[in-house]
Amino acid sequence: MIDHKIRKFYDRLALGYYRAFKSWKTFALNGRRYRYCYRLYNYTWRTERCVEIPIIMDRVKKYDSNDILEFGNVLSYYFPVSHDILDKNDPSSGAIQRDVLDFRTDKRYRLIVSISSLEHVGFTEDPRDADTAGIKPDAAKLLAAIDVLKKHLAPGGRLVATVPLGYNGALDKLWPDQIKVDAMSCLKRVSADNRWVQAPFEEVIPLKYGEPFAFANGIIVFMIQNKE
């Protein structure tokens, strides 16, 4: 086993390499270009976080923090944030520690965001569930969670979320018939050094998690709007 200090040294070395030689690189989604996010926390240069964070943060910057709810505490590990966070397993940043199905508030949000969190609902909700063998995903709870979030949207408000493909098989089967969205886009990983390109749904839905590259090989970015 690699010594923790040695691994930490190599991680910082890798991060330095990406920042020095790849920080100018961008990816495109629906005609808009974003810079990849390279941060030490969760090794974003190796994972789907490198594209998810820029996409979601671009939306967050357009709203007042009082109008935002984040489901799953992610952004606070990369940026100072003051919006509401719902995460039953993470008390940091003053997150609301409540199961999403038990979440109730009179407040309505103009923007609800979620980064790679919905796929854990009804599946690997406990951070200790690293081994998914024998865990049967609960698609009904996942759909119910999306409904709860939708009910907390203000009139005209939007739920914008990213989910990896191939991680939760039950979730993958819900697209596109059982999860009704107003917009959907897909990104596909195309290289070992973690480059991503936009691709059609039919091309990304068969992709596996962890193959041929580590972590997600495809993600869905979707938006649901409250049309009241």
ChimeraX attribute file (.defattr): number of C-alpha atoms within 10 A of each C-alpha:
attribute: neighborCount
match mode: 1-to-1
recipient: residues
	/A:1	4
	/A:2	7
	/A:3	8
	/A:4	9
	/A:5	9
	/A:6	10
	/A:7	12
	/A:8	13
	/A:9	12
	/A:10	12
	/A:11	15
	/A:12	15
	/A:13	12
	/A:14	17
	/A:15	19
	/A:16	16
	/A:17	12
	/A:18	19
	/A:19	17
	/A:20	10
	/A:21	9
	/A:22	16
	/A:23	14
	/A:24	11
	/A:25	14
	/A:26	16
	/A:27	17
	/A:28	15
	/A:29	17
	/A:30	8
	/A:31	8
	/A:32	9
	/A:33	13
	/A:34	17
	/A:35	17
	/A:36	27
	/A:37	23
	/A:38	23
	/A:39	19
	/A:40	15
	/A:41	10
	/A:42	12
	/A:43	17
	/A:44	19
	/A:45	24
	/A:46	20
	/A:47	19
	/A:48	29
	/A:49	24
	/A:50	21
	/A:51	27
	/A:52	24
	/A:53	23
	/A:54	17
	/A:55	24
	/A:56	18
	/A:57	13
	/A:58	11
	/A:59	13
	/A:60	22
	/A:61	9
	/A:62	9
	/A:63	13
	/A:64	12
	/A:65	16
	/A:66	14
	/A:67	18
	/A:68	23
	/A:69	25
	/A:70	25
	/A:71	23
	/A:72	22
	/A:73	23
	/A:74	18
	/A:75	18
	/A:76	14
	/A:77	13
	/A:78	12
	/A:79	9
	/A:80	9
	/A:81	13
	/A:82	14
	/A:83	18
	/A:84	20
	/A:85	27
	/A:86	21
	/A:87	21
	/A:88	18
	/A:89	16
	/A:90	17
	/A:91	13
	/A:92	13
	/A:93	15
	/A:94	14
	/A:95	19
	/A:96	20
	/A:97	15
	/A:98	14
	/A:99	14
	/A:100	21
	/A:101	15
	/A:102	9
	/A:103	15
	/A:104	12
	/A:105	7
	/A:106	6
	/A:107	11
	/A:108	19
	/A:109	23
	/A:110	21
	/A:111	25
	/A:112	27
	/A:113	23
	/A:114	24
	/A:115	24
	/A:116	21
	/A:117	20
	/A:118	22
	/A:119	24
	/A:120	20
	/A:121	24
	/A:122	22
	/A:123	22
	/A:124	18
	/A:125	15
	/A:126	12
	/A:127	9
	/A:128	7
	/A:129	12
	/A:130	8
	/A:131	8
	/A:132	12
	/A:133	7
	/A:134	6
	/A:135	11
	/A:136	13
	/A:137	19
	/A:138	15
	/A:139	20
	/A:140	12
	/A:141	15
	/A:142	23
	/A:143	17
	/A:144	15
	/A:145	20
	/A:146	17
	/A:147	13
	/A:148	16
	/A:149	22
	/A:150	19
	/A:151	14
	/A:152	23
	/A:153	25
	/A:154	19
	/A:155	14
	/A:156	13
	/A:157	21
	/A:158	23
	/A:159	25
	/A:160	23
	/A:161	23
	/A:162	27
	/A:163	25
	/A:164	28
	/A:165	25
	/A:166	23
	/A:167	19
	/A:168	23
	/A:169	15
	/A:170	18
	/A:171	26
	/A:172	18
	/A:173	13
	/A:174	14
	/A:175	14
	/A:176	11
	/A:177	8
	/A:178	10
	/A:179	16
	/A:180	13
	/A:181	15
	/A:182	12
	/A:183	11
	/A:184	17
	/A:185	16
	/A:186	25
	/A:187	26
	/A:188	24
	/A:189	25
	/A:190	14
	/A:191	11
	/A:192	10
	/A:193	13
	/A:194	19
	/A:195	19
	/A:196	23
	/A:197	14
	/A:198	18
	/A:199	17
	/A:200	12
	/A:201	18
	/A:202	9
	/A:203	12
	/A:204	20
	/A:205	19
	/A:206	13
	/A:207	20
	/A:208	19
	/A:209	18
	/A:210	12
	/A:211	11
	/A:212	14
	/A:213	17
	/A:214	15
	/A:215	19
	/A:216	23
	/A:217	26
	/A:218	27
	/A:219	28
	/A:220	22
	/A:221	21
	/A:222	18
	/A:223	17
	/A:224	21
	/A:225	19
	/A:226	16
	/A:227	10
	/A:228	8
